[in-house]
Amino acid sequence: MEHQIQNRQAVRIAIDTGGTFTDCVWTERGRVRLLKVFSTPADPSQAILEALKKIGIPGSLVLLHGTTVGTNTLLQRKGARVALLTTKGFEDVIEIGRQARPKLYDFFFDRVEPLVSAEMRFGVEERTDCEGKILQELSVPELKNLANRVWTARPEAIAVSLVFSFANAQNEKAVAATMESLGVPLSVSHVILSEFREYERTSTVVVNAYLQPIMQRYLENLESRAQQAWSSGHKNSRTGVFVMQSSGGITAVSSAAGEPVRTVLSGPAGGVVGAATTARQSGYERIISFDMGGTSTDVSLVDREARAGGQGEVAGLPVGVPMLDIHTVGAGGGSIARFDAAGALRVGPESAGADPGPICYGRGAEPTVTDANLLLGRLQPHRFLGGEFTLDLERTRKIVIAWLKERGSQFSLEEFAAGVIRVINAAMEKAIRVVSIERGYDPREFALVAFGGAGGLHACELADVLSIPRVIVPALPGALSAFGILVSDVVKDYSRTVLWRVSEQLPWPQLEKEFSKLRRAAESKFAEEHWRGVVRYECTIDARYRGQGYELNVPFTRGVLDAFHRHHARRYGYSHPGREVELVTLRLRATMKSPQAKLAAAPASSHAKALKETTKIVFGGKKLTTAVYDRNELPPGKKYAGPAVVAEYSATTVVPPGARFWMDKVGNLLIAVR
């Protein structure tokens, strides 16, 4: 039977749960629709159910979900009690880690504690060498004894990671087969991450086991409750849930429950996919995505296509599964301002979140970036969320004045608000530099795609500082992550470490044989999950010069060595074409196109003559008369000059003096900063 996600008749709703809002995007009668509801951090599914009831379209439902459950579980350390099974003598690998210090000159920093305590780590009497030769096989008595010891420890999940199992998984398969009889969720390294580096591989498998029971319960509960909420009053409707992965692709709920480590950055990944998709429709393929939400800002560089890296870090823990290269900083609309012990103004990373939220939302009591934008006139109180929610300007003025007085500050209200904006912009500018300048890319050759509820408020100032000539504010900017999830392809990633040294001639027969194995694994998984459609396979190789400790990923072609030398020169400023190269890890990405891959995000526009209001906004310490436009009324192609505010349901865009802006034919707002 064809997988329900490919059913064009079903209602497809993409939902991204954020720290402040839960965003929903779907199509109705050919139009892209948007709904934002306040998130419910204690139970993210509650906000989703509330949104589904409000949407209430009859028919079968395909729910595409970007979830923060995995990330929050890691950050809050509320995962499962995990037993780790590894080769005897390697039980402490996840605690020893690497020699790299998080703070080089701080002797009092606290290391990130491993997710598995010492008493829950079990050594296995086995041995496999680096070539894959079994040096010590497992005996039946040893396996039975191991199972008894693990059972006595009462784990909620089990992680199995044996040394060199990526070269030969025979012993690891035997351990896994024995542990299956215990009836608890099982994570096995040669299935999840068949790559070298014991610390990173073990950490990844442990993170997966740590999240498994929580994600499995959450997704099963969500699927059941969504079916009940959606089918209420609609007979014969079915509900299917699919989950966004950190690599930028959709997967079935069964895969997400079994390998939740692949979903820890699912929401931000949707944003990158959405930014690349909408920018491409306007003719821009080299972009820097800038997603400023309520609690954090995510930035990523896309050079013609969004690429997933093989190593990342979440909550201080190494994660080796493919993830889009996203750099996150604690800077969002809800970031809280404070004065440090020396009297300097600081902003974030602490956030007011959804509860209590900024002062202007009616419950918060500490000034935030959103409050600063409101005080400067950049946010229009009666235009927030299309007028459905009014920001409380008087409450904000009163509380911030009292807050400044309590701290003995001499700042005026406007000086303080302007200072908050400068501090938060500096943090976000640094983040953009990390993914561009520090990696060998010139930001002047890219467009800045600004989205998230607060992205348009800060994008032009950041672009000006970084000499980025063009800012793109896509349609539905406050919910672009959800839109990216809606148009994302189905993706499966596979890898295997080989460690082959080459000089001039590539070992083509061996390479083709190994890639064929990965392809067969992908074909089997697509068949198991009942996907139907054309699958595109992309092969890449992690390569390095002999003696180096880290790799660069390049496409697998006849010119793979030349491509590696060029990539190395751009990234590090030099290359050694005559030096021996190591082919380290082979990677295969299998992709099936979404039926809505070419969907444009732009909602229907009246294209009437734009009605212009005016307001007073502070720019550079001066209050300037500023035009206020409704984005839905801007006709395509007509150019306008700043200063201006462009308001819409999900976001507000501030255009500074001297900049020009216009709507293009696909509904993106283009701003010429320089």
Helices and strands as residue ranges (DSSP letters): G 4-6, E 11-17, E 21-28, E 31-38, H 44-55, E 61-66, H 69-76, E 82-87, H 93-96, G 118-120, E 121-124, E 127-128, E 134-136, H 140-153, E 157-161, H 170-179, G 180-182, E 186-188, H 189-192, H 198-231, E 239-244, E 250-252, H 253-258, G 260-263, H 266-281, E 286-292, E 297-303, E 308-309, E 312-314, E 317-319, E 323-324, E 327-329, E 335-339, E 345-351, G 359-361, H 369-375, G 381-387, H 393-406, H 413-435, G 437-439, G 443-445, E 447-451, H 455-465, E 470-473, G 477-479, H 480-487, E 490-502, H 508-528, E 535-545, E 552-555, H 560-572, E 581-592, E 613-619, E 622-630, G 631-633, E 640-641, E 644-647, E 652-655, E 660-663, E 669-672
